[in-house]
Amino acid sequence: MKQRTLFRSLNVRLMLVGWALIVLAGCSQSVNIQLAPEVSVFHSSDPKHEIRLAADHPAYQEFNAWLTDNPDGWYGVSGRFQGGVFIQTGVQGIQVLNTEVVLYAKQQGGLSATHVHEIGPGELNNIKQLHRNADNK
């Protein structure tokens, strides 16, 4: 009898956790991001190599247009993500990965991720490819 009650209790808990995850996953937020007139770009494989992008650069314009077109669909996160390209704009940081864009804000002890937005594999290629293009010049 105890085993059956424990099993039912565990099933109820799992079901409640599942519902909570579904509800939380459906709670996207709007985020308004304004790029500074000039931004610094770093690649995770070479964080000491900085590329400065001004507002007239095609990669800057593509990324700025993407940010303007995608204020919705951001999900709250915390921590840090690995890899990709990191863009520093004012006091904010933005990381572009293969399938996500991650926003960072200064918090105690450094930068911490605050929001994430999914992107398609072909989106933002100008930003993703900056360091390869710079190395080939």
C-alpha positions in Angstrom: 0.0 0.0 0.0 2.8 2.4 0.9 4.5 1.8 -2.5 1.3 2.5 -4.4 0.8 5.8 -2.5 4.4 6.8 -3.0 4.0 6.0 -6.7 0.8 8.2 -7.0 2.5 11.0 -5.0 5.5 10.9 -7.3 3.3 10.9 -10.4 1.4 13.9 -9.1 4.7 15.8 -8.4 6.0 15.0 -11.9 2.8 16.1 -13.5 2.9 19.4 -11.5 6.5 20.0 -12.5 5.6 19.3 -16.1 2.8 21.8 -16.1 4.9 24.4 -14.4 7.6 24.0 -17.1 5.0 24.3 -19.9 3.6 27.5 -18.3 7.1 29.0 -17.8 8.2 28.1 -21.3 5.3 29.9 -22.7 6.1 33.2 -21.0 8.2 35.1 -23.5 9.1 38.8 -22.9 9.6 41.9 -25.0 13.1 43.4 -25.0 14.1 46.7 -26.6 17.8 46.7 -27.4 19.6 49.8 -28.8 23.1 49.3 -30.2 25.6 52.0 -29.4 26.9 53.9 -32.5 30.0 51.8 -32.4 30.3 48.3 -30.9 33.2 45.9 -30.0 33.0 42.3 -31.3 35.0 39.4 -29.9 35.0 35.8 -30.9 35.1 33.1 -28.1 38.1 31.4 -29.7 40.1 34.6 -29.6 38.8 37.0 -27.0 41.8 39.4 -27.2 41.1 40.1 -30.9 38.6 43.0 -31.0 36.8 44.2 -34.1 35.2 47.6 -33.9 31.9 48.0 -35.9 30.4 51.4 -36.7 26.8 51.9 -37.7 27.7 51.9 -41.4 29.2 48.4 -41.4 26.9 45.8 -43.1 27.2 43.3 -40.2 26.2 46.1 -37.7 23.2 47.1 -39.9 22.1 43.4 -40.3 22.3 42.9 -36.5 20.6 46.2 -35.7 17.8 45.4 -38.1 17.4 41.9 -36.6 17.2 43.4 -33.1 14.6 46.0 -34.2 12.5 43.2 -35.9 12.7 40.8 -33.0 11.6 42.7 -29.8 9.3 39.8 -28.8 10.0 36.1 -28.1 12.8 36.6 -25.5 13.0 34.2 -22.6 14.5 34.8 -19.2 17.7 32.9 -18.4 20.7 33.2 -16.1 24.3 32.1 -16.1 26.6 32.1 -19.1 26.7 30.4 -22.5 29.7 29.0 -24.3 31.1 29.9 -27.8 30.0 32.2 -30.5 30.6 35.9 -31.0 30.3 38.5 -28.2 29.2 42.1 -28.9 29.7 44.8 -26.3 27.4 47.8 -26.6 27.5 50.3 -23.8 26.9 48.4 -20.5 25.2 45.5 -22.2 26.7 42.4 -23.8 25.1 40.3 -26.6 26.3 36.9 -27.6 25.4 35.4 -31.0 25.5 31.6 -31.1 24.5 29.3 -33.9 20.9 29.0 -32.8 20.5 31.7 -30.1 21.1 35.4 -29.3 21.8 35.9 -25.6 21.6 39.2 -23.7 24.0 39.9 -20.8 23.8 42.5 -18.1 26.3 43.6 -15.4 25.6 41.9 -12.2 27.6 41.2 -9.1 30.8 39.5 -10.1 30.6 40.3 -13.8 28.2 39.7 -16.7 25.3 37.3 -16.5 22.8 36.2 -19.1 19.4 37.7 -18.7 17.5 36.7 -21.9 17.7 34.4 -24.9 16.1 34.4 -28.3 16.2 31.5 -30.8 17.5 32.1 -34.3 17.6 30.0 -37.4 20.9 28.5 -38.5 21.3 31.0 -41.5 20.4 34.1 -39.5 23.0 36.7 -38.6 25.8 35.1 -40.6 27.5 38.5 -41.1 28.1 38.7 -37.4 28.9 35.1 -36.9 31.5 35.2 -39.7 33.3 38.5 -38.8 36.4 37.0 -37.4 36.9 34.7 -40.3 36.5 37.6 -42.7 38.9 39.8 -40.7 41.5 37.0 -40.7 41.3 36.7 -44.5 41.9 40.4 -45.2 
